[in-house]
Amino acid sequence: MKKVLIVCLGNICRSPMAEGLMLQYLANSPLQITIDSAGTSRWEMGSPPHPGTQKILKEHGIDTSQMFSRQITLEDFYVYDWILAMDQQNLTDLKRMAPKGTIDKLHLFLSVLPESTIKDVPDPWFTGNFEETYALILQALPKWREIFER
């Protein structure tokens, strides 16, 4: 069983959106995979996804009723095979938190799109553009699937 953790700052916008979309995208795959999301901060702990994220996921038939923000834990660095940061600041924060021997699990979410000039998934909390976040996540999903299938 492969395990993937997707991380953003508050775990209410980008990472739960990516979690829901990745789960849906891989639903018919023969992969045995666990996908979860977390935040680097405690600011939104226990909160449901942002209404903008809920709206996008609902439009695509994804239920968010069991999604609640949580902060990444030290145990997560050992449990998960891949920890995918939504932007460079999240990656920097994760590298600072990572216990020795776990840093190789950390990856930038859009790093699978080397031809793209966009390296970070913009935070719609600040931009208000949940559609842009959705589109960028979708672009990366086929590449992540290829990696997980190896």
C-alpha positions in Angstrom: 0.0 0.0 0.0 1.4 3.4 -1.0 0.6 6.4 1.1 0.5 10.0 -0.1 0.1 13.2 2.0 -0.7 16.5 0.3 0.2 19.6 2.3 -0.6 23.3 2.2 -0.6 26.0 4.8 -4.1 25.7 6.4 -5.4 22.5 4.9 -8.7 24.1 3.9 -8.1 25.1 0.2 -5.5 23.5 -1.9 -4.5 20.3 -0.1 -8.1 19.0 0.5 -9.0 19.9 -3.1 -5.9 17.9 -4.3 -6.8 15.1 -1.9 -10.4 14.8 -3.2 -9.4 15.1 -6.9 -6.6 12.6 -6.6 -8.8 10.1 -4.8 -11.4 10.5 -7.6 -8.8 10.3 -10.4 -7.2 7.1 -9.0 -10.6 5.5 -8.0 -10.5 3.1 -11.0 -6.8 2.4 -10.8 -5.5 -0.9 -9.7 -3.2 1.0 -7.3 -3.6 0.3 -3.6 -3.1 3.8 -2.3 -4.0 6.0 0.7 -4.3 9.7 0.2 -4.7 12.3 2.9 -4.0 16.0 3.4 -2.7 18.2 6.2 -1.5 21.8 6.8 1.8 23.1 8.1 0.0 25.5 10.5 -2.5 25.0 13.2 -4.6 28.0 12.2 -7.6 26.1 10.7 -7.4 22.8 12.7 -10.8 21.1 12.8 -12.2 23.3 10.1 -14.0 21.9 7.0 -12.7 22.8 3.6 -13.1 26.4 2.5 -16.5 27.0 0.8 -14.7 27.6 -2.5 -13.0 24.2 -2.3 -16.3 22.6 -1.3 -18.0 24.1 -4.3 -15.5 22.9 -6.8 -15.4 19.4 -5.3 -19.2 19.2 -5.1 -19.4 20.2 -8.8 -17.2 17.1 -9.5 -19.2 14.7 -7.3 -16.7 14.7 -4.4 -18.1 14.6 -0.9 -16.3 16.9 1.6 -18.4 16.1 4.7 -15.7 14.0 6.3 -12.8 16.4 5.5 -11.4 18.4 8.4 -8.2 20.4 8.6 -5.3 18.9 10.6 -1.7 19.8 11.1 1.0 17.6 9.9 2.6 15.5 12.6 6.1 14.1 13.1 4.6 10.6 12.7 3.3 11.6 9.2 6.9 11.9 8.0 7.4 8.2 8.8 4.0 6.9 7.7 3.7 8.5 4.2 5.8 7.5 1.2 5.3 10.9 -0.6 4.6 14.2 1.0 3.6 16.7 -1.6 3.8 20.4 -0.9 1.6 22.8 -2.7 4.1 25.6 -2.8 7.8 26.4 -2.2 7.0 27.9 1.3 5.2 24.8 2.3 8.2 22.7 1.1 10.6 24.9 3.0 8.5 24.5 6.2 8.3 20.8 5.7 12.0 20.5 5.2 12.5 22.3 8.5 10.1 20.0 10.3 11.3 16.7 8.7 13.0 14.2 10.9 16.4 13.0 9.8 16.1 10.4 7.0 12.6 11.6 5.7 13.5 14.6 3.6 13.6 12.5 0.4 9.8 12.0 0.7 9.2 15.7 0.2 8.2 17.0 -3.2 6.7 20.1 -4.7 3.3 19.1 -6.1 3.9 20.8 -9.5 7.4 19.4 -9.8 6.0 16.7 -12.1 5.4 19.4 -14.7 8.9 20.6 -15.5 7.8 22.3 -18.7 5.5 24.6 -16.8 6.5 28.1 -15.8 4.2 27.8 -12.7 6.0 26.1 -9.9 3.6 26.7 -7.0 -0.2 26.1 -6.8 -1.4 29.6 -5.8 -3.4 29.8 -2.6 -7.0 30.6 -3.5 -7.5 31.9 0.1 -5.5 34.9 -1.1 -6.2 34.9 -4.9 -9.9 33.9 -4.7 -9.3 31.9 -7.9 -10.4 28.3 -7.0 -10.7 27.4 -10.7 -7.0 28.1 -11.2 -6.1 25.8 -8.3 -8.4 23.1 -9.7 -6.9 23.4 -13.2 -3.3 23.2 -11.9 -4.0 20.2 -9.7 -5.7 18.4 -12.7 -2.6 19.0 -14.8 -0.4 17.2 -12.3 -2.6 14.2 -11.6 -1.6 12.0 -14.6 2.1 12.5 -13.9 1.7 11.6 -10.2 -0.3 8.5 -11.3 2.7 7.5 -13.5 5.0 7.9 -10.5 2.8 6.0 -8.1 2.4 3.1 -10.6 6.2 2.5 -10.7 
